[in-house]
Amino acid sequence: MADFTPEAITVSFLEKHSGRFGITWQTRSAGRPVLRYTENGDTLFEHASIVYGKAEKGAAYDAVRYKNYAETPDFKPGQQVLYQVGDESGVYSEAAILHVPEDSPNHTAFAVFTDTQDTNTVGGWWEKLLCDADKVFPQYGFIVHGGDIVETCVFPDHWSKMLSNTAAHTRSYPMAVATGNHDYWKGYLRGVDGPFYSHFHMALPPQDTDDGVYFSVERGNALILLLNSGDYNKTGGRLTDSQFEWAKRELRDSPRRWKIVIIHNPLFSPGKYGTMEWRAIPCLELRAQLSPLFSEHGADLVICGHDHMFARTYPIGADGHPQTDADTVKSDFLGRSAELFCGAAGPIHFEPACAGHQNRGIECEMTPEQRAPFREMRETGSGEVAWAAVETDENELKILFRTLDINSGKCVFESAFGIRKDG
């Protein structure tokens, strides 16, 4: 019997800079996918518009799933759109409200999470962080994810449970998601190619999607460049020439005031993937390849994941060395005093710990050379989860990192920092 029940719904920025979105969902049978949308308040969908989507065989292990996707029209910034996805036969998801992000020329605001691959509560901890973001940072317009949404990318149940338990947010806010190692390491994929892109739909630059994807989003005064460290499967660490040249053009040609890079594998980390001999090879390869690019073409912030602990560096110059003598000023951010670097020679590198249960710390003794780039670092304790707020205006890019105790819900650690530009 055909089963068109929508599962694992995601909302992605369809294009680099527009109000169009790609909405994706999974079904057990192939039908005729439908997106219907209307004004918020038309709860019976009496005045709904219909968009027919497409269905194609999904990438899953030991299961049959179909990727369904539909493309929205160009919604206005700040618009709230009531929508459902489903099938022409009449099977639909529960209704959700899509909050279209604002697109001010002098501002952007988003919430950052990474490594949510929680096999215990499967999204329960992430949802608590999302609720904390609602309270602390209600102005955020979309979600940026540093990779590894789920533990095993080819298991459909991991996706459906994770996105069901976070549906109040993940169906309502567009997400820009980087490819994580759980999306491309062959041991997790069990012979399946391209599972990550089975769960998202974007107008990608030309590329092979078997090991993940790379793309960019422009919102407000920020370029957000999402790189794919899945090139590791081809190069052993560095980006391929095609992705590198694409990233160079994006950074060089963007008129946006702020340039923010998201990449799962870190270029700097006090954790095992930045300090342990063979595990740190991709880190060192990416550092050598990308530090000159980021410095020369004005990257301001690099957000990574993978090591599940908190760290932030001094500004990093083209030679990969920290600018420890950079001037700083204090600025208020969400009621906290943020340390902002001035005259930065390159970007700050930032690891926002872990939004799932796989917490980690420093696993080997660090040399003075390994410690030198870091302005601040902290191991993630048992039962702790973390996220970050990122906001820009004309002259300041500010970040608030928060760690919560999952049992009490109380904040146990914060750090506020960023970069200031004058002129």
N, C-alpha and C positions, 0 to 999 in steps of 0.2 A: 504494500500500500504506500502510495506517495506521501512523503512527509516534507512539507514546505515551511515548517516552523522556524522562524528566524532565530539564530544564535550568534553570539560573539559579534555584536554590532560595534563598528568603529566609525568615527567621523574624521576625515583627513582634509587638509587644505588641498584642493584639487590642483590649483595652479600656484605659481610663485607669488603672485600678487593679484588677488581678486576676492570676491565674496562668494565664490563657488566652492563647493565641497564634494568630495567623493565619499559616499556612505557605503559600507561594505558589511555583509553578513553571510553567515554560513547556513546551509540547509543540507538535509540528508538526501534530498531528491532534487532533480533539475526541473524547474518549471518556468514561468514567465515572471521574473522579478518586477516588483512595483514599489516605487516610493510615492507616498502621497503626503502633501504638506498644505498647511493653511495658517491663518493668523492665530496667534495665541488667544485662546478663548473659544474658538470654534471646536469644542471638544467632541462633537459628533461628526466632525469632518464633512459637514453639509456643503461647504464651499471650497472643498479641497481641490488642489491641482494634482494631476497625475504625471509622473515621469516613469516610463518603462526603462528597466535596467537590462543587464546582461547576466548570464550565468555561465560558468565554465568549471571544468573539473578542478577541484582544489588539490592542495598538496598535503596529504595526511598519511600517517602510518597505520596500517592494519584497520582502516576505516574508509568509508566513502563519504566525502563531503564535497559540496559545490560552493564555490565562491560566487556570491551574488553582489552586484554593485550597481549603483545609480549615481548620476551626477546632478547636482542641484543647479538652479539658475543662479544668477549673480545677486545674492542678497545684500541688503544695505548694512553698513556698519552699525552695530547696536541693535539690530533687528532681532526679535524673538520669534522663532518659527516652530510651530507645533507640527510634528511629523510622525509617521509610521513607515516601516518597511514590511514587505511581505510578498504575496503572490497574487496574481490575477484571479486565482480561485477563491480568494476571500480570506486567506490566512494572513494575519498581521501581527506584528509585535505590539507591545504596549506603547502608548503614545509617549513621546519625549519632547522636551523643549530644547531646540538648538539655540544657544546664545551666540550670535554672530559677533566676533570681537570688534571693538572699536579700531579705527585706523587713522589716528591723529598723526599729523606730520611731525610732531615733536614729542611723541610718547609711545611707549608700549609697556605691557605688563603681562607676565606669564608665570605659571607655577611649574617647578622642575621636580621630577621624580626619576629614580632609576633603580634597576635591579629589584623589581617587584616580585620576582619568581618565587613566590611563597607557596609551598606545597602543603602547608598546614592549614591555614585559613583561606588560601587561594583568593587573595584580594581583600580579605577582611582588614588587614593591617593597612593596606594602601588606602582603603576607603576612610579609615580614621584620619589618615593624613590629609586626604582631600577635604574632609570636614574641618580640619584645623585650618587649612588654607582658606576656606570660606569665611572663617571667623577673623583670622589675622590679616588676610590679604584679599578682601572681597573684590578689589578692582582687577584681579587677574582675568584675562580674556581668553586664554587658551592654555593647554597643557603641553609641556615639552618632556619627553621621556628619553633617558639616556641609554635605553636598550635592556633586553632581557625582561620583557613583560611576563613571560611564563618560563617555567623550568624546562619543559620539553616542547619545542615549537611544533613538532609533528603530531602531538597528541591533541585532538580536537577538544577533549573534555577540559584540558588545562585552560584553553582559551575561553570556552563557554562559561566555566565557573568564574574565572578571573573577571571577565567583562560583565557577567551577571551581578557579581557581588559589588562591582563599582559602577553599575549602570546609571545611578543617579548623577554621576559626573561624566563618565566616559561616553555616554550617549548625548550629553548636553553641551560639551565643550570640544571644539576641534583639538585633535592631538597631532603633534609632529614627533614621530618616534624614530629614533636611531636603531639601526640593526645591532644586536648584541651577539656575543659569542655563542649563546644558547640557540641562536638563529642560524649559525653557520658552521660551528664545529661539527665535524662529520660524525663523531660519536653520538651526538644528540639527534642527528637527522635520520639515522637508520636507513640510509640509501635514498631518501626523498630529497628531490631538488626543489628549491624555491619556496619553502613553506612560509617564510616571513611575509612575502608579498601576497600570499593568499588571503591576508587579513587586512589589507589596505588597498586603496585605489587613489593614485595620483597621476598627473601628467608628467611622467619622469623624463629626464634627459635620456638619450639613447644609452642603453647599458644592458648587461647580462644580469638578471635578477636571481640567479641560482644561489648566490652567496649573500643576498641582501641587496639593499638599495641605497643610493645617495640622491639628494634633492635639496632644494632651498625654499625658504619661505621669507617673504618680506611683509612685515606688518608694522605700521607706524613708522618710527624712525630707525628700525633695526632690520638688518639682514641676519637670518638664522640659517646657517649652513650645516646640514646634517650629512656627515661623512660616513662611509661604510668601511669599517675596519675588517669586514669579511674578505677583503682583498688578501688577507693573511693566507687564505687557502691557495692563492696563486703565487704570492711573493715571499711568504714567510714573515711578513711584518709590514712592509711599506704599502702605500697606496699604489695601484697600478698607474702607469703613465696617463691613461685616459681619464681616470678620476682626478689625478693630480692636476692635469691641465684644465679640467673643468673647474675645479676648486679655485685655481689661480684666476681664471676669468671671472668667476663670481665675485671674489674678493676685490679684484682690481677694478672691475667695472661698476660695482654697486655704488649708487649715490647716497646710500643710507648712512646716517651719522654713526651708528653703532654696528659692529660686525661681531657676531657671536657664533662660535663653532661648537657643534655637538658631535662627539665621537666616543664610541664605547670604550675602546682600548685607550688607556691613559698614555700621555707622553711623560708625565711625572706622577709618581705615586710612592708613598712610603710603604704600601702593601707589597705582597709577594710578586705582583706583576710589574712592579717597578724596581725591585731590589734583589730578587733571587736570580741567580745566574741565568739559567736557560729560560726561566719564565719571563724574564725582563727583556728578552731579545726583541719582541715586537715594539715594546715601549721605546727602546733605544733607537730602533730603526725609524719609527715614526718621528721621534724627537729630532733626529738628524735631518730627515726629509722635510718636515713641516715647520720647524722653528724659523728658518729664514723666510719661508713663504708668509707665515703669520705676521712676522715683524714688518716685512717689506710692504705688505698690502693691508695693514691696518686692522688685523684682528684684535679685539679688545678683551675677549673672554673665551676660554675654551672649557667646556663642561664635558666631563667624561664619567664613566662608571667602572664596572668590572671588579674593583678591589674592595668595595663594600665598606669603606671607611671615609672619614672626613679629612680633607686636606685642601689647603689653598697656598699658592705660591706667591712670591714676589713677581712683578712683571718679568717676563722671560724675553731676552733679546734674541737677535738673529743667530747668535752663536750658541744658543741653548743654555746660556748662563743667566743666573738671576740678577736683577737690578736691585741689589739690597740697599742702595743709597737713594732710592727714589723718594722724593718729597711726598708727604702725606698731609691731608687735611681731614677734619672731622665734619660729618654731615648727618643730619637726622634722617633716619629711615624707619618708618613704622614705629616711631617712638624710641628707637635705639640709636646709639651713636655709632655710625659707620666710619671705618677707616678707608679713605679713598686715596689711591695713588695718583700723583700728578706727574705729567711728563713721562708717561710710561714708554719704555723702549719696545714693548711688545705686550702680549696678553697675559692676564692672570690665568692660571690653570686651576680648576676647581673640581674636586670630587665630592658630590653631595651624599656620600655614605650609601644607605640602603633603605628602600621602602618595603622590603620583605623581611623574612626572618633569618636570612643567611648572613649574620653579622660577622665581621672579621676585624683583625687588628694587625699590628706589626708582627710579622712572622720570622724575621731574622734581624740581627743587629745591623743597623745602618752605619755606614761610614760617614765621616764629616762631609765628604763630597756629595753623598746621597742626601744628607740632611739639608745642605745649604740652600736649595731652592725654596724651601717651605717657610712661609710666614707663620703658619699654624697647622697643626694636625691633631687628630684625636681618633682613638680606637672606638669602634661602635660596640657598646656593651650588650649583653644578653637582654632581650626584651626591649630593645630600643629600635626606633624607626625614624627616618629623617626625610626632609624635603627642603626646598628653597624657593623663596620669592625673588623674582628678578624684575626690576623696573628701570626704565630709562626716561630721561627728559633731555632737554637740549644739551646740557653740559655734564650730566652725571649718569653713570650706570651703577646701580646699587643692588646688592644681594643681601638677603637675610637667610641664613641657614638655621634650621631648627631641628632639634632632636627631641623626640617624645619618648617617655616611658609608656609602653603599650598598655600596661595594666592600669596605671593611674590616670593616663591621659595627660599628665603634666609635662611641661617642657623642662628638660634637664640640662640642655646646653643650647646656646645661641652664638652666632658670630655674624656680624654685619660688616660689609666691606665693599669695595668697588673701585671705580676709576673716575677721575674727573678730567674733562678736557676744557680748555679755555680757547676761545677764538674759533 
